[in-house]
Amino acid sequence: MTDMNDRWCILRMSGAATLPVATALTETGYRVWTPVELQKRRRPRSKATKEVTLPLMPGIIFAADDRLHDLVTMSRSPSLTYQRWNPETERMEIRGCPYFSVFRYQGKYPRIADRTLDPLRQAEQRGRFRAKLPTFKPGDNVRHPVGMLGGLTGVVLKVKRRKAVVMFGSLDLEVEICDLLPAKTAA
């Protein structure tokens, strides 16, 4: 996803505003991320289902800290608005952003290393539907982000349904596919 030297700050907001804030900040040009899961919900008064995107951690968004000062300024402004170019009307439009604040601890803004978010990325990946899980082929480089094998990079030898045989150095282990990340994403 990002470079290992990247650092993130934490943004807080009400649980219902998590995805709207993430969307608004992304449209503004900020690099933000929040773990989400897809759930199937029944449509009212029918048996049809629809997919709904919900945040895994309502009220929390991670933003790249390279524009921390701009985020603090925006969160403290009396009206949380931003300008966005509308190609249909060919003019700038003012849009609103739900209220958010930048998390502070003992008067400072804590910064989180990118690799510490790997368990959240893994939980997000686990929450996806089976069809949307990443598929690995023999020869793909993968990384196990947490646990006993945390940080190790290996090569997929063969794939069996929901598990893959991965060679970590000289050790061949059978690992659940949902516990693996592509090496280019995690490293």
Residue pairs with C-beta under 8 A, 6 or more apart in sequence:
1 33
1 114
1 121
1 185
1 186
2 31
2 64
2 114
3 114
4 113
4 114
4 115
4 187
5 114
6 64
6 114
7 64
7 65
7 111
7 112
7 113
7 114
8 33
8 62
8 63
8 64
8 65
8 111
8 112
8 113
8 114
8 117
9 62
9 63
9 64
9 65
9 68
9 71
9 102
9 103
9 109
9 110
9 111
9 112
10 60
10 61
10 62
10 63
10 102
10 103
10 110
10 112
11 21
11 25
11 32
11 60
11 61
11 62
11 63
11 71
11 75
11 100
11 101
11 102
11 103
12 59
12 60
12 100
12 101
12 102
12 103
13 21
13 59
13 61
13 98
13 99
13 100
13 101
14 59
14 98
14 99
15 55
15 58
15 59
16 58
17 98
17 99
17 100
18 34
18 55
18 57
18 58
18 59
18 60
18 61
19 34
19 36
19 53
19 55
20 97
20 98
21 61
21 97
21 98
21 100
22 32
22 33
22 34
22 61
24 82
24 95
24 96
24 97
24 98
25 32
25 61
25 63
25 97
26 32
27 82
27 84
27 95
28 82
28 84
28 97
30 63
30 64
30 67
30 70
30 71
31 63
31 64
31 66
32 61
32 62
32 63
32 64
33 61
33 62
33 63
33 117
34 55
34 56
34 57
34 60
34 61
34 62
35 55
35 56
35 57
35 120
35 121
35 123
35 124
35 127
36 53
36 54
36 55
36 56
36 124
36 127
37 53
37 54
37 55
37 56
37 124
37 127
37 128
38 51
38 52
38 53
38 54
38 127
38 128
38 129
38 132
39 51
39 52
39 54
40 49
40 50
40 51
40 52
40 129
41 49
41 50
41 51
41 52
42 48
42 49
43 49
43 50
56 120
56 123
56 124
56 127
57 120
61 100
62 112
62 117
63 71
65 109
65 111
68 102
68 109
71 102
72 102
72 109
74 80
74 82
74 97
75 99
75 100
75 101
75 102
79 96
80 96
80 97
80 98
80 99
80 100
81 94
81 95
81 96
81 97
82 94
82 95
82 97
83 92
83 93
83 94
83 95
84 92
84 93
84 95
85 91
85 92
85 93
86 92
86 93
102 109
103 109
103 110
115 145
115 151
118 145
118 146
118 181
118 186
119 145
119 146
121 145
121 181
121 185
121 186
122 145
122 146
122 178
122 179
122 181
125 133
125 134
125 178
125 181
126 178
130 162
133 177
133 178
134 177
134 180
134 182
135 159
135 177
136 142
136 156
136 159
136 164
136 177
136 180
136 182
137 156
137 159
138 156
138 157
138 158
138 159
139 155
139 156
140 155
140 156
140 182
140 183
141 153
141 154
141 155
141 156
141 182
141 183
141 184
142 153
142 154
142 155
142 156
142 164
142 166
142 180
142 181
142 182
142 183
143 151
143 152
143 153
143 154
143 180
143 181
143 182
143 183
143 186
143 187
144 150
144 151
144 152
144 154
144 166
144 168
144 175
144 179
144 180
144 181
145 151
145 181
145 186
147 179
149 168
149 173
149 175
152 168
152 169
153 168
153 183
153 187
154 166
154 167
154 168
154 169
155 166
155 167
156 164
156 165
156 166
157 164
157 165
157 166
157 167
157 172
158 164
158 165
159 165
159 177
160 174
162 176
162 177
162 178
163 174
163 175
163 176
163 177
164 174
164 175
164 177
164 180
165 172
165 173
165 174
165 175
166 172
166 173
166 174
166 175
166 180
